[in-house]
Amino acid sequence: MADVVALVDDLFFQSKIVETARHAGVELKLCGTGEAFLAEIARSAPSLAIVDLNARSNPLDAVERLHASGNQVPVIGYLSHVQTELAERAKAAGCSEVMPRSKFTVNLATILAGAKSSATKPQ
C-alpha cells in the first residue's frame, strides 16, 4: 500500500520525488497516466496524491474523476508559477492545494513526511 500516489511523467521530477520519498521512508507509487493514477489510488488508499499539472495525460481530468468518485484523498498539484489560470482550474477540479513547482520542490520532504505521518495514524 502506497502512502503517496503521484501522477508525474517528467523524468526529472520523478527522480526527485522518488529519492526524497526514499529518504523520508515514504511508500510511493508513481503513475504516468491518469488511468494508472486512479487505479492505484483505488487500490492503495493513500494519504496523499501528488499531480504534475503539466503532465501530458490530462491531469485535471484525473483529479475531477477522482473527486467525482467520492474519494477525498488530498491532492497537491504543482505547476509553473506563471500558470495562474491553470491553478484556478486545478482548484476547481478538486486539488486541495496548488503550488508553484519551486515551492513544491523546496517543501517536498515536509509534504512527504506529513503524508507518512497521516498514513501511520490510527483511523
LOVO-886996 format. One record per residue (C-alpha): x, y, z. Coordinates in steps of 0.2 Angstrom, whole numbers, plus 2048, in hexadecimal, padded with zeros to 3 digits. Each point is the difference from the previous one (the first is absolute). Layout:
LOVO-886996
XYZ/...
//
This chain:
LOVO-886996
800800800/8078117FB/80080F80C/80180B7F1/7FA7FE7EE/80780C7F3/7FB8047EE/8118067F9/8077FD7EF/80F80B800/80F7F6803/80980D80A/7F280280C/7FD7EE801/8127FD806/7FF80F80C/7F07F9808/8067EE801/810805808/7F880B80D/7F37F3804/80E7F3803/80980C80C/7EF803809/7FB7EE801/7F18037F6/7F87F37F5/7FD8087EF/7F87FA7F0/80380A7F1/7F48007F2/8028067EE/7EE8017FB/7F0806807/7F97EE7FF/80E7F9809/7FF80E80D/7ED7FC804/8037EE800/80E80180C/7F780C80C/7F17F4800/80C7F1804/80B80980D/7F580C809/80F80C802/80080F80C/80680C7F3/7FF8017ED/80D80B7F6/7FC8077EE/80B8087F4/7F480C7F8/80A8007F0/8007ED7FE/7FC7FB7EE/7F17F5805/7F380D805/803801813/7F180B803/7F57F37F9/8077F380C/7FE80C80F/7EE8037FB/7FC7EE7FE/8087FC810/7F680C80A/7F07FC7F6/8027EE806/7FF806812/8127FD804/80680E80C/8127FD800/809811800/8088047F0/80F80C7FE/8038077EF/80F8097FA/80380A7F0/80A80F7FA/7FD81080A/7FA8097F1/7F27F47FD/7F380980A/7F17FB7F6/8057EE801/802802813/7EE806801/7FA7F17F5/8097F480B/7F880680F/7EF7FF7F8/8047EF7FB/8037FA812/813804804/801803812/80F80B7FD/8098077F1/811806801/80E8067F5/80D7F37FB/80D809809/7F7800811/7FB7EE7FD/8127FB7FE/80680A80F/7F27F880B/8007EF7F9/8087F780F/7F480980C/7F17FB7F4/8057EE7FF/8047FF813/7EE807804/7F97F27F4/80A7F380A/7FA807810/7EE8007FA/8027EE7FA/8067F9811/7F280880A/7F27F5806/7F08027F7/
//
